[in-house]
Amino acid sequence: MQAIRKFIALSLTTSAGIATAWGSVWAAEGVTGRIQAGLGAAAAPSGYAQGTTDLPTLVGSLINQGFGILGVLLLGLLLYGGILWMTARGESDKVKKATGVIRDAIIGLVIIVLAYALAAFVIASLGNATTGGTGGTGTP
């Protein structure tokens, strides 16, 4: 139980750190804008096109990053359950706990895959609805 509390505390601390870093990135947007303007001025004479990121692309990118973080957490839970099982030394309570963690992680995997499929469907449907049937790629 103590290890689970430590894992949850570490996960929350990591999430808070990522959120803080993400806020810093958004705060530095003015600097990023100046850099992009300078790069655009340098790229124009050489023939390189400047790309702009629209809202659906940004949302899809954020969804993919979120699923990536969830995948890493899932891998951590599977490793934790595997370590518990290997160190159980035949004690039935520890083996039950380990198999429970692994089972819950696999259920989480199923939920993540279903959420990804739902997000892909919704984004593709919205893309098709807003562009007249030519916009959705099917991936968030």
C-alpha positions in Angstrom: 0.0 0.0 0.0 2.9 2.3 0.8 4.4 1.8 -2.6 1.1 2.7 -4.3 0.9 5.9 -2.3 4.5 6.7 -3.3 3.7 5.9 -7.0 0.6 8.2 -6.8 2.5 11.0 -5.2 5.3 10.7 -7.8 2.6 10.7 -10.6 0.9 13.8 -9.2 4.3 15.6 -8.7 5.3 14.7 -12.3 1.9 15.9 -13.6 2.3 19.2 -11.7 5.8 19.6 -13.1 4.5 19.0 -16.6 1.7 21.5 -16.1 4.1 24.1 -14.8 6.4 23.6 -17.7 3.5 23.8 -20.2 2.4 27.1 -18.6 6.0 28.4 -19.1 5.8 27.5 -22.7 2.6 29.4 -23.2 4.0 32.4 -21.3 7.0 32.5 -23.6 4.7 32.7 -26.6 5.8 36.3 -27.2 9.4 35.2 -27.6 8.3 32.4 -29.8 6.4 34.8 -32.0 9.5 37.0 -32.5 11.6 34.0 -33.3 9.1 32.7 -35.8 8.9 36.2 -37.4 12.7 36.3 -37.8 12.8 32.7 -39.2 10.0 33.6 -41.6 11.9 36.6 -42.8 14.9 34.5 -43.4 13.0 31.6 -45.0 11.0 33.7 -47.5 13.9 34.6 -49.8 15.1 31.0 -49.9 11.8 29.6 -50.9 10.8 27.7 -47.8 7.1 27.8 -47.0 5.9 28.8 -43.6 3.3 26.5 -42.1 0.6 27.6 -39.7 -0.9 25.3 -37.1 -4.7 25.5 -37.1 -6.9 24.6 -34.1 -7.8 21.0 -35.1 -4.2 20.2 -35.7 -3.2 21.6 -32.3 -6.1 19.7 -30.5 -5.1 16.5 -32.3 -1.5 17.0 -31.2 -2.5 17.6 -27.6 -4.7 14.5 -27.7 -1.9 12.4 -29.0 0.5 13.7 -26.3 -2.1 12.9 -23.7 -2.4 9.4 -24.9 1.4 9.1 -24.9 1.5 10.1 -21.3 -1.2 7.6 -20.5 0.7 4.9 -22.3 3.8 5.7 -20.2 1.7 5.5 -17.0 0.3 2.2 -18.2 3.8 0.8 -18.8 4.8 2.0 -15.3 1.9 0.1 -13.8 2.6 -3.0 -15.7 6.3 -2.9 -14.6 5.2 -2.3 -11.0 2.8 -5.3 -11.2 5.5 -7.5 -12.7 8.0 -6.5 -10.0 5.5 -7.2 -7.3 4.8 -10.6 -8.9 8.5 -11.5 -9.2 9.2 -10.5 -5.6 6.1 -12.2 -4.2 8.1 -15.4 -3.4 5.0 -17.5 -3.6 3.0 -15.5 -1.0 -0.6 -15.7 -2.3 -1.5 -12.2 -1.0 1.3 -10.6 -2.9 0.6 -12.6 -6.0 -3.1 -11.5 -5.8 -2.1 -7.9 -5.4 0.3 -8.1 -8.4 -2.2 -9.8 -10.6 -4.8 -7.2 -9.6 -2.4 -4.4 -10.6 -1.7 -6.0 -13.9 -5.4 -6.7 -14.5 -6.3 -3.1 -13.7 -3.5 -1.9 -16.0 -4.8 -4.0 -18.9 -8.3 -2.7 -18.3 -6.8 0.8 -18.4 -5.2 -0.1 -21.8 -8.6 -1.2 -23.1 -10.1 2.1 -21.9 -7.3 4.1 -23.5 -7.7 2.3 -26.8 -11.5 2.8 -26.8 -11.0 6.5 -25.9 -8.5 6.9 -28.8 -10.9 5.2 -31.2 -13.7 7.5 -30.0 -11.5 10.6 -30.3 -10.4 9.6 -33.8 -14.0 9.1 -34.8 -15.2 12.4 -33.4 -12.3 14.4 -34.9 -12.8 12.7 -38.3 -16.5 13.4 -38.2 -16.0 17.0 -37.2 -13.5 17.4 -40.0 -15.9 15.9 -42.5 -18.7 18.1 -41.3 -16.8 21.3 -41.5 -15.0 20.7 -44.8 -17.8 19.0 -46.7 -16.4 15.5 -46.5 -12.7 16.1 -47.4 -11.1 17.1 -44.1 -10.9 14.2 -41.6 -7.8 12.0 -41.5 -9.2 9.6 -38.9 -6.4 10.2 -36.4 -6.6 12.7 -33.5 
